[in-house]
Amino acid sequence: MNKDKALEELFLAQKPHFDDSAAFMASLTKRLDGVEFIKQHQEATLRRYKMAMVVAFFVGIISGAVTIAFILSVPPEVPLFTFHVQTGIFLWLAENSRMIVATFLSLLMTLGIICIVSNVQDILHMLNNQQSYKYG
């Protein structure tokens, strides 16, 4: 109880002094300009991220289509890559080149999809943070 009274007296004893000086207004304007600059910078960054995602998506679609068309257009008996040495591991690589390339392309597309999903989630997280700062 005594602590509450002491705190109340402490707060009542403090009389804040507000001054409408030009220096305060200039400082406030400068800070608001800084906030606006940061907001514009974040919006520009988000636009660049979105544009990069769209470009990456279309480049991936086009390159994937070209690669699949190439693999499907080559006869199955012809290996995709050959070595002029017919021994050991090189012979096995030449015989299984289609399977190796198909596996590599599948892994590459999976990695691309994971990266795209991760980037979209990062962008959505940034948008949510920006909106929470705006309204919070």
DSSP file (Angstrom, degrees, kcal/mol; ACC not computed):
  #  RESIDUE AA STRUCTURE BP1 BP2  ACC     N-H-->O    O-->H-N    N-H-->O    O-->H-N    TCO  KAPPA ALPHA  PHI   PSI    X-CA   Y-CA   Z-CA
    1    1 A M     >        0   0    0      0, 0.0     4,-2.0     0, 0.0     5,-0.2   0.000 360.0 360.0 360.0 -45.4    0.0    0.0    0.0
    2    2 A N  H  >  +     0   0    0      1,-0.2     4,-2.5     2,-0.2     5,-0.2   0.870 360.0  54.1 -65.7 -35.1    2.7    2.4    0.9
    3    3 A K  H  > S+     0   0    0      1,-0.2     4,-2.7     2,-0.2    -1,-0.2   0.898 106.5  51.8 -65.8 -38.1    4.6    1.7   -2.3
    4    4 A D  H  > S+     0   0    0      2,-0.2     4,-2.5     1,-0.2    -2,-0.2   0.911 111.2  47.0 -63.6 -41.9    1.5    2.5   -4.3
    5    5 A K  H  X S+     0   0    0     -4,-2.0     4,-2.6     2,-0.2    -2,-0.2   0.899 112.1  50.8 -65.1 -40.5    1.1    5.8   -2.6
    6    6 A A  H  X S+     0   0    0     -4,-2.5     4,-2.1     2,-0.2    -2,-0.2   0.919 112.3  46.2 -65.0 -42.1    4.8    6.5   -3.1
    7    7 A L  H  X S+     0   0    0     -4,-2.7     4,-2.6     2,-0.2     5,-0.2   0.909 112.1  51.4 -65.0 -41.5    4.6    5.7   -6.8
    8    8 A E  H  X S+     0   0    0     -4,-2.5     4,-2.3     1,-0.2    -2,-0.2   0.912 111.2  47.1 -62.4 -42.2    1.4    7.8   -7.1
    9    9 A E  H  X S+     0   0    0     -4,-2.6     4,-1.9     2,-0.2    -1,-0.2   0.880 110.5  53.3 -66.5 -36.8    3.1   10.7   -5.5
   10   10 A L  H  X S+     0   0    0     -4,-2.1     4,-1.1    -5,-0.2    -2,-0.2   0.934 111.9  44.2 -63.3 -45.7    6.1   10.3   -7.7
   11   11 A F  H  < S+     0   0    0     -4,-2.6     3,-0.2     1,-0.2    -2,-0.2   0.875 113.3  50.8 -67.9 -36.4    4.0   10.3  -10.8
   12   12 A L  H  < S+     0   0    0     -4,-2.3    -1,-0.2    -5,-0.2    -2,-0.2   0.818 106.0  56.5 -69.9 -29.0    2.0   13.3   -9.6
   13   13 A A  H  < S+     0   0    0     -4,-1.9     2,-0.6    -5,-0.2    -1,-0.2   0.784  91.0  84.2 -72.8 -26.2    5.2   15.2   -8.9
   14   14 A Q     <  -     0   0    0     -4,-1.1    -4,-0.0    -3,-0.2    -1,-0.0  -0.678  57.8-177.1 -81.2 119.2    6.4   14.8  -12.4
   15   15 A K        -     0   0    0     -2,-0.6    -3,-0.1     2,-0.0     2,-0.1  -0.911  18.7-143.3-116.6 101.6    4.9   17.5  -14.6
   16   16 A P        -     0   0    0      0, 0.0     2,-0.6     0, 0.0    -2,-0.0  -0.367   9.2-141.2 -67.2 144.9    6.0   17.0  -18.2
   17   17 A H        -     0   0    0     -2,-0.1     2,-0.5     2,-0.0    -2,-0.0  -0.927  13.0-162.7-111.4 116.0    6.7   20.1  -20.2
   18   18 A F        -     0   0    0     -2,-0.6     2,-0.4     2,-0.0     0, 0.0  -0.843   6.2-166.3-100.5 132.4    5.5   20.2  -23.8
   19   19 A D        -     0   0    0     -2,-0.5     2,-0.6     2,-0.1     5,-0.0  -0.968  19.1-152.9-122.9 132.0    7.0   22.8  -26.0
   20   20 A D        +     0   0    0     -2,-0.4     2,-0.1     4,-0.1    -2,-0.0  -0.313  44.2 151.9 -94.1  49.6    5.7   23.7  -29.5
   21   21 A S     >  -     0   0    0     -2,-0.6     4,-1.6     1,-0.1     5,-0.1  -0.381  57.8-119.3 -81.1 161.1    9.0   24.9  -30.7
   22   22 A A  H  > S+     0   0    0      1,-0.2     4,-2.5     2,-0.2     5,-0.2   0.805 112.3  60.8 -68.1 -30.1   10.1   24.8  -34.3
   23   23 A A  H  > S+     0   0    0      2,-0.2     4,-2.4     1,-0.2    -1,-0.2   0.906 103.9  49.3 -65.3 -40.8   13.0   22.5  -33.4
   24   24 A F  H  > S+     0   0    0      2,-0.2     4,-2.6     1,-0.2    -2,-0.2   0.927 112.7  47.0 -63.3 -44.2   10.6   19.8  -32.1
   25   25 A M  H  X S+     0   0    0     -4,-1.6     4,-2.6     2,-0.2    -2,-0.2   0.885 111.9  50.5 -66.0 -38.6    8.4   20.1  -35.3
   26   26 A A  H  X S+     0   0    0     -4,-2.5     4,-2.3     2,-0.2    -1,-0.2   0.916 111.9  47.7 -64.8 -42.0   11.5   19.9  -37.5
   27   27 A S  H  X S+     0   0    0     -4,-2.4     4,-2.2     2,-0.2    -2,-0.2   0.913 112.8  48.5 -63.9 -43.1   12.7   16.8  -35.7
   28   28 A L  H  X S+     0   0    0     -4,-2.6     4,-2.5     2,-0.2    -2,-0.2   0.916 111.6  49.3 -64.1 -43.4    9.3   15.2  -35.9
   29   29 A T  H  X S+     0   0    0     -4,-2.6     4,-2.4     1,-0.2    -1,-0.2   0.901 110.3  51.3 -62.2 -41.3    9.1   16.0  -39.6
   30   30 A K  H  X S+     0   0    0     -4,-2.3     4,-1.9     2,-0.2    -1,-0.2   0.907 111.3  47.4 -63.1 -42.0   12.5   14.5  -40.2
   31   31 A R  H  X S+     0   0    0     -4,-2.2     4,-2.2     2,-0.2    -2,-0.2   0.904 111.7  49.7 -66.8 -41.3   11.6   11.3  -38.4
   32   32 A L  H  X S+     0   0    0     -4,-2.5     4,-2.3     1,-0.2    -2,-0.2   0.882 109.5  52.0 -65.4 -37.4    8.3   11.0  -40.3
   33   33 A D  H  X S+     0   0    0     -4,-2.4     4,-2.4     2,-0.2    -1,-0.2   0.895 108.8  51.4 -63.3 -39.4   10.2   11.5  -43.6
   34   34 A G  H  X S+     0   0    0     -4,-1.9     4,-2.2     2,-0.2    -2,-0.2   0.902 109.6  49.2 -63.7 -41.6   12.6    8.7  -42.5
   35   35 A V  H  X S+     0   0    0     -4,-2.2     4,-2.3     2,-0.2    -2,-0.2   0.911 111.4  49.5 -63.9 -42.3    9.7    6.4  -41.8
   36   36 A E  H  X S+     0   0    0     -4,-2.3     4,-2.5     2,-0.2    -2,-0.2   0.895 109.5  52.0 -64.3 -40.0    8.1    7.2  -45.2
   37   37 A F  H  X S+     0   0    0     -4,-2.4     4,-2.3     2,-0.2    -1,-0.2   0.918 110.6  47.7 -61.7 -43.7   11.5    6.6  -46.9
   38   38 A I  H  X S+     0   0    0     -4,-2.2     4,-2.4     2,-0.2    -2,-0.2   0.899 111.0  51.5 -65.0 -40.5   11.8    3.2  -45.2
   39   39 A K  H  X S+     0   0    0     -4,-2.3     4,-2.2     2,-0.2    -2,-0.2   0.927 111.4  46.7 -62.4 -45.2    8.2    2.3  -46.2
   40   40 A Q  H  X S+     0   0    0     -4,-2.5     4,-2.4     1,-0.2    -1,-0.2   0.885 111.3  52.4 -64.4 -38.5    8.8    3.2  -49.8
   41   41 A H  H  X S+     0   0    0     -4,-2.3     4,-2.3     2,-0.2    -2,-0.2   0.912 109.8  48.4 -64.1 -42.5   12.1    1.2  -49.8
   42   42 A Q  H  X S+     0   0    0     -4,-2.4     4,-2.4     2,-0.2    -2,-0.2   0.900 111.4  49.9 -65.1 -40.9   10.3   -1.9  -48.4
   43   43 A E  H  X S+     0   0    0     -4,-2.2     4,-2.2     2,-0.2    -2,-0.2   0.908 111.6  48.5 -64.1 -41.4    7.5   -1.6  -51.0
   44   44 A A  H  X S+     0   0    0     -4,-2.4     4,-2.4     2,-0.2    -2,-0.2   0.899 110.8  51.1 -64.8 -40.1   10.1   -1.3  -53.8
   45   45 A T  H  X S+     0   0    0     -4,-2.3     4,-2.5     1,-0.2    -2,-0.2   0.915 109.6  49.7 -63.4 -42.8   12.0   -4.3  -52.4
   46   46 A L  H  X S+     0   0    0     -4,-2.4     4,-2.5     2,-0.2    -1,-0.2   0.894 109.8  51.5 -63.5 -39.6    8.8   -6.3  -52.4
   47   47 A R  H  X S+     0   0    0     -4,-2.2     4,-2.5     2,-0.2    -2,-0.2   0.919 110.6  48.7 -62.7 -42.4    8.0   -5.3  -56.0
   48   48 A R  H  X S+     0   0    0     -4,-2.4     4,-2.6     2,-0.2    -2,-0.2   0.915 111.2  50.0 -63.8 -42.0   11.5   -6.4  -57.0
   49   49 A Y  H  X S+     0   0    0     -4,-2.5     4,-2.2     2,-0.2    -2,-0.2   0.922 111.5  48.5 -61.4 -44.0   11.1   -9.7  -55.2
   50   50 A K  H  X S+     0   0    0     -4,-2.5     4,-2.2     1,-0.2    -2,-0.2   0.920 112.5  47.9 -62.9 -43.2    7.7  -10.3  -56.9
   51   51 A M  H  X S+     0   0    0     -4,-2.5     4,-2.5     1,-0.2    -1,-0.2   0.905 111.0  51.0 -65.2 -40.6    9.2   -9.5  -60.3
   52   52 A A  H  X S+     0   0    0     -4,-2.6     4,-2.6     1,-0.2    -1,-0.2   0.879 109.5  51.3 -63.5 -37.2   12.1  -11.8  -59.8
   53   53 A M  H  X S+     0   0    0     -4,-2.2     4,-2.2     2,-0.2    -2,-0.2   0.910 110.6  47.8 -66.3 -42.0    9.8  -14.6  -58.8
   54   54 A V  H  X S+     0   0    0     -4,-2.2     4,-2.3     2,-0.2    -2,-0.2   0.927 113.9  47.0 -65.2 -44.1    7.7  -14.2  -61.9
   55   55 A V  H  X S+     0   0    0     -4,-2.5     4,-2.6     1,-0.2     5,-0.2   0.923 112.7  49.2 -63.2 -44.7   10.8  -14.1  -64.1
   56   56 A A  H  X S+     0   0    0     -4,-2.6     4,-2.3     1,-0.2    -1,-0.2   0.883 110.0  52.7 -62.6 -38.0   12.3  -17.1  -62.4
   57   57 A F  H  X S+     0   0    0     -4,-2.2     4,-2.3     2,-0.2    -2,-0.2   0.951 112.7  42.5 -62.6 -49.5    9.0  -19.0  -62.8
   58   58 A F  H  X S+     0   0    0     -4,-2.3     4,-2.6     2,-0.2     5,-0.2   0.882 113.7  51.4 -68.6 -37.6    8.8  -18.4  -66.5
   59   59 A V  H  X S+     0   0    0     -4,-2.6     4,-2.8    -5,-0.2     5,-0.3   0.908 111.5  49.1 -63.3 -40.3   12.5  -19.1  -67.1
   60   60 A G  H  X S+     0   0    0     -4,-2.3     4,-2.4    -5,-0.2    -2,-0.2   0.903 111.3  48.8 -64.7 -42.0   12.1  -22.4  -65.2
   61   61 A I  H  X S+     0   0    0     -4,-2.3     4,-2.3     2,-0.2    -2,-0.2   0.938 115.3  44.0 -62.8 -46.8    9.0  -23.3  -67.3
   62   62 A I  H  X S+     0   0    0     -4,-2.6     4,-2.5     2,-0.2    -2,-0.2   0.941 116.1  45.1 -66.9 -47.6   10.7  -22.5  -70.6
   63   63 A S  H  X S+     0   0    0     -4,-2.8     4,-2.4    -5,-0.2    -1,-0.2   0.889 113.9  50.5 -66.1 -37.3   14.0  -24.2  -69.7
   64   64 A G  H  X S+     0   0    0     -4,-2.4     4,-2.6    -5,-0.3     5,-0.2   0.911 111.1  48.6 -64.4 -41.9   12.2  -27.3  -68.3
   65   65 A A  H  X S+     0   0    0     -4,-2.3     4,-2.5    -5,-0.2    -2,-0.2   0.916 112.7  47.8 -64.9 -42.8   10.1  -27.6  -71.4
   66   66 A V  H  X S+     0   0    0     -4,-2.5     4,-2.3     2,-0.2    -2,-0.2   0.926 113.6  47.6 -63.5 -44.2   13.1  -27.3  -73.7
   67   67 A T  H  X S+     0   0    0     -4,-2.4     4,-2.5     2,-0.2    -2,-0.2   0.918 113.5  46.5 -65.3 -43.6   15.1  -29.9  -71.7
   68   68 A I  H  X S+     0   0    0     -4,-2.6     4,-2.5     2,-0.2    -1,-0.2   0.901 111.9  51.6 -66.0 -39.8   12.2  -32.3  -71.6
   69   69 A A  H  X S+     0   0    0     -4,-2.5     4,-1.6    -5,-0.2    -2,-0.2   0.902 110.9  48.9 -62.4 -40.2   11.6  -31.9  -75.3
   70   70 A F  H  X S+     0   0    0     -4,-2.3     4,-1.2     2,-0.2    -2,-0.2   0.936 112.4  46.8 -64.6 -46.0   15.3  -32.5  -76.0
   71   71 A I  H  < S+     0   0    0     -4,-2.5     3,-0.3     1,-0.2    -2,-0.2   0.900 115.2  46.2 -64.6 -40.2   15.3  -35.7  -73.9
   72   72 A L  H  < S+     0   0    0     -4,-2.5    -1,-0.2     1,-0.2    -2,-0.2   0.767 108.7  56.1 -74.4 -24.0   12.1  -37.0  -75.4
   73   73 A S  H  < S+     0   0    0     -4,-1.6    -1,-0.2    -5,-0.2    -2,-0.2   0.734  89.6  84.7 -80.8 -21.6   13.3  -36.2  -79.0
   74   74 A V  S  < S-     0   0    0     -4,-1.2     6,-0.1    -3,-0.3    -4,-0.0  -0.655  92.9-107.3 -80.4 133.1   16.5  -38.3  -78.7
   75   75 A P    >   -     0   0    0      0, 0.0     3,-1.1     0, 0.0    -1,-0.1  -0.263  24.5-121.3 -59.5 146.7   15.9  -42.0  -79.5
   76   76 A P  T 3  S+     0   0    0      0, 0.0    22,-0.1     0, 0.0    -2,-0.0   0.770 109.2  58.5 -63.0 -26.1   16.1  -44.2  -76.4
   77   77 A E  T 3  S+     0   0    0      2,-0.1    -3,-0.0     1,-0.0     0, 0.0   0.753  90.9  80.9 -75.6 -22.4   19.0  -46.3  -77.8
   78   78 A V  S <  S-     0   0    0     -3,-1.1     2,-0.1     1,-0.0    -4,-0.0  -0.732  82.6-130.6 -88.5 122.3   21.2  -43.3  -78.2
   79   79 A P        -     0   0    0      0, 0.0     3,-0.1     0, 0.0    16,-0.1  -0.388  11.0-129.7 -68.9 151.2   22.9  -42.3  -75.0
   80   80 A L  S    S+     0   0    0      1,-0.2     2,-0.3    14,-0.2    14,-0.1   0.839  92.6  13.7 -71.6 -33.1   22.7  -38.6  -74.0
   81   81 A F  S    S-     0   0    0     13,-0.2     2,-0.3    12,-0.2    -1,-0.2  -0.997  72.9-166.0-142.2 147.0   26.5  -38.4  -73.4
   82   82 A T        -     0   0    0     -2,-0.3     2,-0.4    -3,-0.1     9,-0.1  -0.897  11.3-145.7-130.4 158.2   29.3  -40.8  -74.4
   83   83 A F        -     0   0    0     -2,-0.3    -2,-0.0     2,-0.2    11,-0.0  -0.922  20.6-132.3-118.2 148.4   32.9  -41.3  -73.5
   84   84 A H  S    S+     0   0    0     -2,-0.4     2,-0.5     2,-0.0    -1,-0.0   0.370  88.9  83.5 -82.7   7.4   35.4  -42.6  -75.9
   85   85 A V        -     0   0    0      2,-0.1    -2,-0.2     1,-0.0     2,-0.1  -0.946  63.5-162.0-110.2 129.9   36.6  -45.1  -73.3
   86   86 A Q        +     0   0    0     -2,-0.5     2,-0.4     4,-0.1    -2,-0.0  -0.287  53.4  99.7-108.0  47.4   34.6  -48.3  -73.1
   87   87 A T  S >> S-     0   0    0     -2,-0.1     3,-1.2     0, 0.0     4,-0.9  -0.961  77.8 -36.9-133.3 151.0   35.7  -49.5  -69.7
   88   88 A G  H 3> S+     0   0    0     -2,-0.4     4,-1.7     1,-0.2     3,-0.4  -0.023 118.7   3.4  53.3-129.4   34.4  -49.6  -66.2
   89   89 A I  H 3> S+     0   0    0      1,-0.2     4,-2.5     2,-0.2    -1,-0.2   0.792 127.2  59.5 -66.9 -31.1   32.5  -46.7  -64.8
   90   90 A F  H <> S+     0   0    0     -3,-1.2     4,-2.2     2,-0.2    -1,-0.2   0.881 105.3  49.2 -67.9 -37.0   32.5  -44.7  -68.1
   91   91 A L  H  X S+     0   0    0     -4,-0.9     4,-2.3    -3,-0.4    -2,-0.2   0.917 112.1  48.7 -65.6 -43.4   30.7  -47.5  -69.9
   92   92 A W  H  X S+     0   0    0     -4,-1.7     4,-2.1     2,-0.2    -2,-0.2   0.911 110.9  50.6 -62.3 -42.7   28.1  -47.7  -67.1
   93   93 A L  H  < S+     0   0    0     -4,-2.5    -2,-0.2     1,-0.2    -1,-0.2   0.905 111.4  48.1 -61.6 -41.9   27.6  -43.9  -67.2
   94   94 A A  H >< S+     0   0    0     -4,-2.2     3,-0.9     1,-0.2   -13,-0.2   0.900 113.0  47.7 -66.6 -40.0   27.1  -44.0  -71.0
   95   95 A E  H 3< S+     0   0    0     -4,-2.3     3,-0.3     1,-0.2    -1,-0.2   0.845 120.7  36.8 -69.7 -33.1   24.6  -46.8  -70.8
   96   96 A N  T 3X S+     0   0    0     -4,-2.1     4,-2.4    -5,-0.2    -1,-0.2   0.081  79.8 116.7-106.2  22.7   22.6  -45.2  -68.0
   97   97 A S  H <> S+     0   0    0     -3,-0.9     4,-2.7     1,-0.2     5,-0.2   0.863  74.0  53.8 -63.3 -36.6   22.9  -41.6  -69.2
   98   98 A R  H  > S+     0   0    0     -3,-0.3     4,-2.7    -4,-0.2    -1,-0.2   0.942 111.6  44.5 -62.2 -46.4   19.2  -41.1  -69.7
   99   99 A M  H  > S+     0   0    0      2,-0.2     4,-2.5     1,-0.2    -2,-0.2   0.897 114.2  50.0 -65.9 -39.3   18.3  -42.3  -66.2
  100  100 A I  H  X S+     0   0    0     -4,-2.4     4,-2.6     2,-0.2    -2,-0.2   0.930 113.5  45.0 -64.8 -45.5   21.1  -40.1  -64.7
  101  101 A V  H  X S+     0   0    0     -4,-2.7     4,-2.8     2,-0.2     5,-0.2   0.910 113.4  50.1 -65.9 -42.3   20.0  -37.0  -66.6
  102  102 A A  H  X S+     0   0    0     -4,-2.7     4,-2.2    -5,-0.2    -2,-0.2   0.910 112.9  47.1 -63.1 -41.1   16.3  -37.7  -65.7
  103  103 A T  H  X S+     0   0    0     -4,-2.5     4,-2.5     2,-0.2    -2,-0.2   0.924 112.8  49.1 -64.8 -44.3   17.2  -38.1  -62.0
  104  104 A F  H  X S+     0   0    0     -4,-2.6     4,-2.5     1,-0.2    -2,-0.2   0.912 112.1  48.2 -62.2 -43.3   19.4  -35.0  -62.1
  105  105 A L  H  X S+     0   0    0     -4,-2.8     4,-2.6     2,-0.2    -1,-0.2   0.890 110.7  51.5 -65.7 -38.3   16.6  -32.9  -63.7
  106  106 A S  H  X S+     0   0    0     -4,-2.2     4,-2.4    -5,-0.2    -2,-0.2   0.930 112.1  45.9 -62.6 -44.7   14.0  -34.2  -61.2
  107  107 A L  H  X S+     0   0    0     -4,-2.5     4,-2.6     2,-0.2    -2,-0.2   0.902 112.8  50.7 -64.2 -40.2   16.3  -33.2  -58.3
  108  108 A L  H  X S+     0   0    0     -4,-2.5     4,-2.3     2,-0.2    -2,-0.2   0.906 111.4  47.2 -64.6 -42.0   16.9  -29.8  -59.9
  109  109 A M  H  X S+     0   0    0     -4,-2.6     4,-2.5     2,-0.2    -1,-0.2   0.892 111.5  51.6 -67.4 -38.1   13.2  -29.2  -60.4
  110  110 A T  H  X S+     0   0    0     -4,-2.4     4,-2.4     2,-0.2    -2,-0.2   0.933 110.5  48.1 -62.5 -45.0   12.5  -30.3  -56.8
  111  111 A L  H  X S+     0   0    0     -4,-2.6     4,-2.4     1,-0.2    -2,-0.2   0.903 111.6  51.0 -60.9 -41.6   15.2  -27.9  -55.6
  112  112 A G  H  X S+     0   0    0     -4,-2.3     4,-2.4     2,-0.2    -2,-0.2   0.909 110.1  48.5 -62.4 -43.0   13.7  -25.1  -57.7
  113  113 A I  H  X S+     0   0    0     -4,-2.5     4,-2.6     2,-0.2     5,-0.2   0.914 111.3  50.1 -64.5 -42.3   10.2  -25.7  -56.4
  114  114 A I  H  X S+     0   0    0     -4,-2.4     4,-2.4     1,-0.2    -2,-0.2   0.911 111.7  48.6 -62.4 -42.0   11.4  -25.7  -52.8
  115  115 A C  H  X S+     0   0    0     -4,-2.4     4,-2.5     2,-0.2    -2,-0.2   0.905 111.6  49.3 -64.8 -41.3   13.3  -22.4  -53.4
  116  116 A I  H  X S+     0   0    0     -4,-2.4     4,-2.5     2,-0.2    -2,-0.2   0.936 112.4  47.0 -64.0 -45.8   10.3  -20.8  -55.0
  117  117 A V  H  X S+     0   0    0     -4,-2.6     4,-2.4     1,-0.2    -2,-0.2   0.910 112.6  50.5 -62.4 -41.3    8.0  -21.8  -52.1
  118  118 A S  H  X S+     0   0    0     -4,-2.4     4,-2.2    -5,-0.2    -1,-0.2   0.915 111.3  47.8 -62.7 -43.2   10.6  -20.6  -49.6
  119  119 A N  H  X S+     0   0    0     -4,-2.5     4,-2.4     2,-0.2    -2,-0.2   0.895 110.8  51.0 -65.7 -39.7   10.8  -17.2  -51.3
  120  120 A V  H  X S+     0   0    0     -4,-2.5     4,-2.6     1,-0.2    -1,-0.2   0.916 110.4  49.7 -63.7 -42.0    7.1  -16.9  -51.5
  121  121 A Q  H  X S+     0   0    0     -4,-2.4     4,-2.4     1,-0.2    -2,-0.2   0.902 110.2  50.6 -63.6 -39.7    6.8  -17.6  -47.8
  122  122 A D  H  X S+     0   0    0     -4,-2.2     4,-2.4     2,-0.2    -2,-0.2   0.910 111.1  48.6 -62.5 -41.9    9.5  -15.0  -47.1
  123  123 A I  H  X S+     0   0    0     -4,-2.4     4,-2.5     2,-0.2    -2,-0.2   0.922 112.1  48.1 -65.0 -43.8    7.7  -12.4  -49.1
  124  124 A L  H  X S+     0   0    0     -4,-2.6     4,-2.5     2,-0.2    -1,-0.2   0.888 111.2  51.5 -63.8 -37.8    4.4  -13.2  -47.4
  125  125 A H  H  X S+     0   0    0     -4,-2.4     4,-2.4     2,-0.2    -2,-0.2   0.910 110.2  49.1 -64.1 -41.8    6.2  -13.0  -44.0
  126  126 A M  H  X S+     0   0    0     -4,-2.4     4,-2.5     2,-0.2    -2,-0.2   0.900 111.0  50.2 -64.0 -40.2    7.6   -9.6  -45.0
  127  127 A L  H  X S+     0   0    0     -4,-2.5     4,-2.5     2,-0.2    -2,-0.2   0.915 110.7  49.0 -64.2 -41.8    4.1   -8.4  -46.1
  128  128 A N  H  X S+     0   0    0     -4,-2.5     4,-2.3     2,-0.2    -2,-0.2   0.913 112.3  48.2 -64.3 -41.5    2.6   -9.5  -42.8
  129  129 A N  H  X S+     0   0    0     -4,-2.4     4,-2.1     2,-0.2    -2,-0.2   0.907 111.6  50.3 -64.0 -40.7    5.4   -7.7  -40.8
  130  130 A Q  H  X S+     0   0    0     -4,-2.5     4,-1.8     1,-0.2    -2,-0.2   0.906 112.2  46.9 -65.3 -40.6    4.9   -4.6  -42.9
  131  131 A Q  H  X S+     0   0    0     -4,-2.5     4,-2.4     1,-0.2     5,-0.2   0.864 110.2  52.8 -69.9 -34.4    1.2   -4.6  -42.3
  132  132 A S  H  X S+     0   0    0     -4,-2.3     4,-1.9     1,-0.2    -1,-0.2   0.868 110.3  48.2 -69.1 -33.6    1.6   -5.2  -38.6
  133  133 A Y  H  < S+     0   0    0     -4,-2.1    -1,-0.2     2,-0.2    -2,-0.2   0.866 111.8  51.0 -69.1 -34.6    3.9   -2.2  -38.3
  134  134 A K  H  < S+     0   0    0     -4,-1.8    -2,-0.2     1,-0.2    -1,-0.2   0.911 125.1  24.9 -69.0 -42.3    1.4   -0.2  -40.3
  135  135 A Y  H  <        0   0    0     -4,-2.4    -2,-0.2     1,-0.2    -1,-0.2   0.584 360.0 360.0 -99.4 -11.5   -1.5   -1.0  -38.0
  136  136 A G     <        0   0    0     -4,-1.9    -1,-0.2    -5,-0.2    -3,-0.1   0.460 360.0 360.0 -93.1 360.0    0.3   -1.9  -34.8
